[in-house]
Amino acid sequence: MGIRWLVVVCLCWSAIAAGQTSGRFYTEKDSYALGEPIFVYFQVVNNGPKPETLQFGDPYSIQPGCSPYRINVSRDRPFEPRPNLSCPARGLSVVCGSYKAVLQPGEVHVDRILLNLSHKVDAAGMYTLQAAYGVPFSGLPEGTPEIHSTLDFLVEEKPPDKKLFQPWVDQLRSTDRLKRAEAARILASVAPRSLEDIILTFADDPWISQYAPLAFHRLNAPRSLEALKALMTNPDASRWEQRKAADYLANDQCAGDF
């Protein structure tokens, strides 16, 4: 039987720009199976009579000025400087760049952020999520009001239904590059070993090969570990993919997550 707690979820609204625009962070439900993708959403609504222009960026970037968001989960490991390590800059294969969205009157814009990618949500229990938009060094225009929300959710002991992953498997065949990358990012973070045959194809697909080191490392099965070793000498792999594979195999403390 899964663990049961009373869960209170805070859905916090607050103005994010001058005029009639409002926004909130929220989760789509208050409990998840262990190993299920967990998303936090940031929704913006233009409630006014005129178009509003808002600025966004890569929610997964760790580079200053690249992401408008700051996300912290209660079980995340605290940052600890390691003076005995000489860690190079952790480059990402995702381009850092902001973009602007023009919302017409009544229009809604939603960003979806996968928590499993770089946050500790891999054990049963209660979690508290601190989410913020527009904080200092987020790359947003000066004077952008900040949004802060606190959300609680539960991860149960039960495993997810295998059918839950099928939509993301299907999305790997999308002709939309961004949708295909989203599916790969999700499966690289949470796919069960029953999907190993599909995960092993990541290295052969140039649209999603950037997620191959993470996918093979997290799957941690015999064939995926062999595939991780093969990445280091694969002439078709990028230098970043080869280096990342080597870092994971060496249990490099500088490697971190994706």
N, C-alpha and C positions, 0 to 999 in steps of 0.2 A: 504494500500500500504506500502511495506517495505521501510525502510530508504535507501537512496542512497548516497554514497560518492565515490569519486575517490580514488582507492586503489592502492598503489605502494608497491610491494612486493620485498624485497631484497633477491636474491638467491646468497649467498656468498660462493665462493670457496676459499680454502686455504690448503696448505700442512699440514698434521697432523703428519707426521713422516719423518724420513730421507729416501731418496730414491724417489720412483715414486708414492707414495700414496697420494691421495687428498681426501678432504671431504667437505661436505656442509650440512647446515640445510635448510629445506624447508617445506612449507605447500602444500597440494595437490590442494588447491583452495584459492581464496581470499575473499570469503563470505560464511557464514553458516547460516542455519536456527537456531532459538532460541531453544536450547535443543538438537541440533545435536552433535554427537561426533566430537571433534576437535583434530586432531593429528598434532604433529610436527615430522618430519622425520630427521634422521641423516644418510646420505649416505656416504660410503667410497668406493673408487674405487682404485684398484691396476693397475696403468697405466704402471708399469715396467715389465721387463722380468723375474723377480725372485719372488718367494713367499714372502709375507710380513705377519708378525705376529702382530696383534693388540689386545689390551686388552679392555674389556667392563665390565659392571656391571649392577646392578638393577637400572633402571632409576627412580624408584619411591621411593627409599630408602631415608630417611632423616638422616640416620646415617653417620657420617663422614667416608670417605674412601670407601663407598659402591656404590656410583654412580659416573660415569665419567662426568655427566652432571650437569649443573646449569641452571634452567629455571625460568624466572620471567615474569609475565604478568602485564601490566600496571594497572589493577584494583585489583591486589592482595592486601590483607591487609598487611600493613607494620608490621614487627615484633616489638612487644612492650613488653619488660620485665615486668612481673607482680610480684613485690616483695611480694605482699600480698597473693599470691597463692603458695602452696607447690605442684608443679606438678612433679609427678614421671616421669622417662624416658618413652617416648612413644614407647613401643615395637611394632614391626610389626610381623605378622605371616608369612611374606615372608622372606626366608633365605637370609641373606646378603652374597653375594659372587661374586667374579669376575670370568671372563672366558676369554680365548684367542680364537681368530678366525684367522685361517691361510687363507689368500686370495691368490689364485693362480693368475698368470698374467691375467688381464682382468676381474677378478672376482669382484662382487659388494656385499657389506654387508650393510643392512639397518636396523636401529633400529626405532621403531615407539613408540612415547610417547603420551599418552592420557592426554590432558590438563585439561579436565573436572574433573579429579579425585581430584586434589588438588589445582586448580587455579580458580580464579573468572572470569568465562566466561558465567555467567548465566543471563546477561542482554543485551538488544540490544545496539549496539553502535560500535565504532571503538576501536580496541585494538592494542597495540604494544607489541611484544614478544621479549625478550632478551634471547638468547640461547647461551650456551657456552659448550665446551668440553675440558677436560684436564686442568681445572683450579686447583689452589692449594687445597689440601685436597680431591682430587677426587679419590685417591687410584691408580692413574695411575703411571707408572714408572717415576722417576725423569728425567726431560729433555724432556718430551712429549710436543710438541708445542701446544699452546692453539688455539682454534677456537672460534670466537665470531661472531654472526650474529644477525641482527635486522630485524624482519619480521612484517608487518602490515596485519591485516585481519579485516573483518567486520562481526558482528553478526546482522542479520536482525530480524525484529519483527515477521515475519511469523513463524508458528510452522513447524517442520519437517514432511515430509510425513511418515505415519505409516509404509510403506513398507521399509523404510530406516533401521529399526531395525531388520527385519526378518533374514538377514544373521547372525547376532549375536545370535539370538534365535536358529537358526539352528546349530551354532557352539557350543552351549552348549552340543550337543550330540556327539561331536567329541571324538574319542578315544585317541587323543593326549592331554595329561594333560595340557601342556602349552597353547594350543589353547583354551581349555575349560576354563582355568583360565582367559585368555584374554577376552573371551566373557562375563564371569561373572563380571569382573572388569568394562567393558564398560557399561553393563546393570545396574550394581549397581550405576553407576555414572549418567546415563542419561535416564534410561527407563521411559516412560510415565506410567500413572496409568492404561492405557488400558492393560498393561502387568503384572498387579498385580498377577494374578494366577501363572504366570511363576516365578516371583520374589519370591513368597512365598515358592517355592520349594528349594530355596538355602540352607536353614537350614538343609534339609534332605539329602543333597549331600555332602559327606565328601571331595570331590575334590574342591568344591567351597564354602563351608560353611563359610570360613574366610571372605567372602564378604557379608554375610547375615546382620550383624549389619548395615553396611553402606547402603546396598540396602533398608532395611526396614526404616531406618532413613530418607533417602532422598526421598523415595516415599511418606512418611508422609500421608498415607491414614488410615482409621479406622482399617482395617484388618492387615495392615503392622505394625501399632503401637502395636496391640495386639500380633503379632508375635514377635516384638522386646521385649515386656515384657516377653513372654514365653521363650525367649533365656536365661534369667537370671537363670531360674530353670531347663533348659533342661539338663538332665544328659549326653546327647550325645554331647553337645556343649563343646568346649574347654574353659579353664579358661579365655583366652584372649577374646573370643567371648562373654562370659558372662559379663566380666568387661566392654567391649566396649559398649554392650547394656545398661548396667547400666549408663555409662557415658552419652550416648546420651539421655536417658530418664530423667536424672537429669539436662540436659542442662549444663553439666560440662564444664567450660571454659578451662579445661586442655585436653578435649577430642580431639579437632581438627578434621581433616579429617583422612581418612584411613592411 
